C-alpha cells in the first residue's frame, strides 16, 4: 500500500516536470544541429540529452521548465564547444530550431563561438514569436551588427547581453528602437566607436543598467545623450576615449548606484556634487587625468558607498583629508587612492572594519610601514603600497593578508625571521626594487599558499632556504634576480612543487645544474643567466616543455645537447657568453617561432639547414662557424638574422630572398663572395613589405605561461562583479645589436619594430651593386663597405627615403656620386671613402653636413668639403699671376745652381791649399805620406807590368 502510494506520488511529480513531446523532439533536433559543427559537444548535452532516457527533459541539465504548464522556459546553451568546432568559419544559429519552445523566457548562447543568426522561414521576424522572451545572453561570440535586425523584433526583451562580440559600428540605438522594455543593455568589449547618440536614447526610457565599457567611444560626456537617462541605476563607461570634464548632468541621477568612468581621458577638477549622490555604492574614477584638490570629505556622507577608486595619470591631482577624525559614514570594502600625492595614510582608515582591498600605491608616503593598517583591518586581503618611500618594515603578529606589494620603496631592513609565520596565508609577495639585505629567512618555506614571489633588485645574499621549493609547494612564480644569492641554485626539490617560472639571473650561484632542478617538471621558464654555473648542460633539460631557457654568461662547457633544439614550445634559447664548443645540433619540426642566441661561444662547423625552421631571431655572432650559409628553406617567419664575425664562405643564397619577414640581416665580417643577389628587394623593407604599419614582430606566443590569482568577489551588482585579480606574464626583453651610423646600437621592443637594416660589410663580395637595391624603401641602415664591389653608385639609391646610414667605403666603385642622393632627407651618415670616385661632390640639404672624412681616398673627387678645386679654365689675371710665379721659380732655380757650383769650387780650393801647406813641413806625418805614395806607385807598376 505504502509502496503504491509512493510510486503514484513519484509519477505525479514526474508528470509535473515533464516537457511536451514537441519540445522533447525539438531538443533532440537542436542537439543534432550542434553536433554537425563539432563532435566535441559538452558532455551534459552529448550524453545527457538521450532519446533512451527515462527522465523528463525538464530534469535535464541546461533546461528550465515552468512547473505549472510543463513548458520549457529557459535554454542555457553557453560554452558548447570546449575545444572549438570543425569549420574555419563561426557557425550560425538556426532559429527555426527554437520554434517548439514557444514559452521561452531566457536564452543563453554565450561562449559558443557563434557567428550569427538565421531563419529560412521568417527571416528577421523570427524572434517575434517568442512573446515571453525577456533575457538573451549572446556574449563572447562572433556576432556583428547583422544580429540587430533579429533582436529588434523581440520587444519583450528586458535584458540583452552582447558583450565580447564584434559589433564595431557605432552605438546601435536605431537598430534597437523597438526594445522599449529593455532594462539592462550590455555592449562592452565590442570595438564600438564614435560618439554616444543624443535624443535617440530617450527610446530606452526603462533602461536601468548600461555597460559600454572597453570600446572606442570618444568625445565629451557633457553634450552626449547619456545625460537623458536619468533613470539609470548602473552606468559603466570605463576603458574608452572620453575626454573633457566630469559630466555635470550626472548630478541629477539620484538613483545611480554604480558609476564607472575609469580608464578614459577625463580631466579637470572633480565636482563637489559627488557628495549628493546618496545612492552611490560603487564609484570608480581611476586612471584618468583629473587634477586639482579633492577632499575626502566629499565621500564622507555617502552612507551606501562600498567601493571608491581614484587615481590620475596627471601629477596635478592631490587628495586631502580635512576632517579625518570623523571618518566615513560607510564601511568601505575597497579603496584605491593611487598616484594622488598623498603625504600620509588617511586617518579614517582607523575606523574601517570591512576593508578587503586597499591601494595607496604611487604616492609620497614615507617612514615606518603602517602596521596599524593590518591590525585594525582584520579582513584586509590586499594591501598595495608600491612606489612610495617607506624605509622600515614592521609586521603585526598574525594576519590573513593574501596580497602584499611593497616594491619600489626604500626599505633597507632584513626580512623578519618569522615573516612566514606572520603571513602564513600570503599568496602574492612583491618586495622588488628595495634595499633589503641579509639572508632569505627559512620561515619563508612555511608559506604553503604562496603562488607569486618577487624579491628581485635587492641586496639579499647567502644560500636559499633548503626547503624553499618543498615547503612552498603552491609557488608558481619565483623571481629573485639581481641580488647576491650564492650556493647551489636548488638545494632540495620535490615533484609535488607547482613552480612554472624560475627567474634567478644576475646572482652569484655556483656549481652544476643538478638533478634537483630536474624534479620541477612543470617549469616553462628558466632563467639562470649571469651567474657562475659550471659543468655541462644536462641532456634532460630537453625533456621539459619550456617556453624560455636562458643560461647565458656563465661558465658552462661542452657541447649543446641536441634535445634542447627539439623542445616543441620553445621560443627563446639563450646560451650566449659561455665556453660551449662543438657543432650546432639539428632542429626537428616545430609549429612555434623561436629566438636563438648563441653568440660569443666557441662553436664550430657548419649551420644545419634544419636550424631555421620556425625561427624568429637567430644570433650566432662571434663564433667559429664555417661553410656556406644554409638555404633557408621553410623559414618564412624569421625576422632577425645575425651571423656577424664567423668564417662563413660561398655566395649569398638566392633562397634568402624568400624571407619576406626579415627586418635585420647582418652577415658582416665573414668571407662571403660573388655578387649581391638583386632579389634582396623581396625582404620586408623592400618590395616584400606592404607599406602598412607593421605589427610588433614578437609573435603572440612570445610570453611564458600566463597565470592569474584573484580574491573572492567583494562587490556584486547587475553589471559588476568586482574582485581583485593580478595577471602575470613573462616578457623577456630581447636585445639586438646592429651597426647603424658607424656604431653598434642596441634595439629592444618598440625600437625593434621600427628598425630595418642590411649589413654585408667586411666580406669578399664583388661585381656591381644591383640597381634593384634602390627598392629597399624602408631600410634605415645599408652597409656594403670593405668589399670588392665595382661599377657605379646606383642612381636608384635616391628612392631609399628612410635611409639614415649609407656606407659604401673601401670598395672599387668609380664614376660620380649621383646628385639625386641629395634628396635623401633622412640621411645622417654617408661614407664613400677609399673608392675610385670622380667628379664634383653633390651639395645641398643633408650633403652640406658631411665632412671630408666621407670622401677620403678618392683623389679625383673635387669640391666642398675637400680642398680640391673643380675649375678647368682661368682668367687672364690668373694666367699672368701663374706665369709670374713660374718665372720666379725658374729664377730661384738658376740662382740655386750658381750658388751650388761656387760652393763646390771654394771647397776644392780650400782643401788643396791646406794640403800644400801641410806638405811644406818636415814631420813624421809628411814622411809617412810620401812612403804611402811610393808604395802605391810600386804597386801600380807591378799591376801594369812596368820594370
Beta strands, then each sheet from edge to edge (+ up, - down):
strand 1: 63-65
strand 2: 72-76
strand 3: 91-94
strand 4: 106-108
strand 5: 114-118
strand 6: 135-137
strand 7: 159-161
strand 8: 184-186
strand 9: 193-194
strand 10: 209-211
strand 11: 216-220
strand 12: 234-236
strand 13: 241-244
strand 14: 258-260
strand 15: 265-268
strand 16: 282-284
strand 17: 289-290
strand 18: 292-295
strand 19: 307-311
strand 20: 317-320
strand 21: 334-338
strand 22: 357-359
strand 23: 366-368
strand 24: 382-384
strand 25: 389-392
strand 26: 403-405
strand 27: 428-430
strand 28: 437-438
strand 29: 452-454
strand 30: 459-462
strand 31: 477-479
strand 32: 484-487
strand 33: 501-503
strand 34: 508-511
strand 35: 525-527
strand 36: 532-533
strand 37: 548-550
strand 38: 557-558
strand 39: 572-574
strand 40: 579-582
strand 41: 594-597
strand 42: 602-605
strand 43: 615-619
strand 44: 624-627
strand 45: 640-642
strand 46: 647-650
strand 47: 664-666
strand 48: 671-674
strand 49: 707-710
strand 50: 715-716
strand 51: 721-722
strand 52: 725-728
strand 53: 736-740
strand 54: 743-747
strand 55: 757-759
strand 56: 764-768
strand 57: 781-783
strand 58: 788-791
strand 59: 805-807
strand 60: 812-815
strand 61: 829-831
strand 62: 836-840
strand 63: 860-862
sheet 1: 1+ 2- 4- 6- 7- 8- 10- 12- 14- 16- 19- 21- 22- 24- 26- 27- 29- 31- 33- 35- 37- 39- 41- 43- 45- 47- 55- 57- 59- 61-
sheet 2: 3+ 5+
sheet 3: 9+ 11+ 13+ 15+ 17+
sheet 4: 18+ 20+
sheet 5: 23+ 25+
sheet 6: 28+ 30+ 32+ 34+ 36+
sheet 7: 38+ 40+ 42+ 44+ 46+ 48+ 56+ 58+ 60+ 62+ 63+
sheet 8: 49+ 52-
sheet 9: 50+ 51-
sheet 10: 53+ 54-
end
